[in-house]
Amino acid sequence: MREIIKDFLPSLITGIATGFAGWFYGKRQNDANAEVTEASALASIQKSYEMLVKDMNNKFELMNKEIETLKVDLKKCNDNHKK
């Protein structure tokens, strides 16, 4: 029985060490890949947000101009109505 253990113990230890090293390296690689993916997603979200803000600001400016035009038109109408 001891002889069987002596024969398989080095192989068992080597297998466990190799498995741990593979798991550890794989975990580090997966963590690194996750960070790259998260950074890419964050950059994409930020770009989309910047485009949204720019578009909303343009629409806001257009609406303000239209409101000012309507105020002028309303004032003209009120002035004409009073005459």
N, C-alpha and C positions, 0 to 999 in steps of 0.2 A: 504493500500500500504506500509506504514512504517513497519507494522508488517511482511510482506513478506520479506522485505529487512533485518529486524532484524533477521529473521529466517535463511536466506541464507547467510548473510554476514560472519559469522564465518566459515561456510563451504567453502565459496569462498576464504577467506583469507588463510585458511588451504590448500586448493587445490593449490593456487598460490605459497605459500611457499614450499609445497612439490614438486611441479613441478620445481621450481627454484633450490631447493636443488638437485633433481635428475639430472637436466640438468648440474649443476655445477660439481657434482661428476662424471657424465658420461664424461664430457669434460676433466676433469683431467685424468680420466682413459684412454681415447682415446689418449690424448697427451702422456701419459706415454708409452702406447703400441706403438705409432708411434716412440718414441725415441728408444725403444728396437729394433724395426724392422730396423730402420735406422742404429743403431750400428751394428746389425748383418749383414746387407747388406754391410756396410763399411768394416767390418772384412773380409767378403768373397771376396770383391773386392781387398783388400790389399793382401790376401793370393794368389789370382790368379795372381796379378801383380808380387809378389815375385817369383812365379813359372815361369812366363814368362821371367823375368829378368835372372833367373838362367839358363833357357833353352837357351836363346839368348847368354849368356856369354859362355856356353859350345859350342854352334855352332860357335861362333866367334873364340874361341881357336882352334877348329878343322880346321876351314878354314885358320887360320894363320899358323898352322903346315903344312897344304897342300900347301900353298903358298910358305913356306920356302923350302919344298921338291921340288916343281916345279922349284924354283930358282936354287937350287943345280943341278937338272937335266938339266936345260937349260945351266948353266955354263959348265957342263960336255960336253954337245953337242957342244957348241961353241968352247970349247977347242979342242975337237976331230975334228971338222970341220977345224980348223986353221992348224992342222998338216998335 
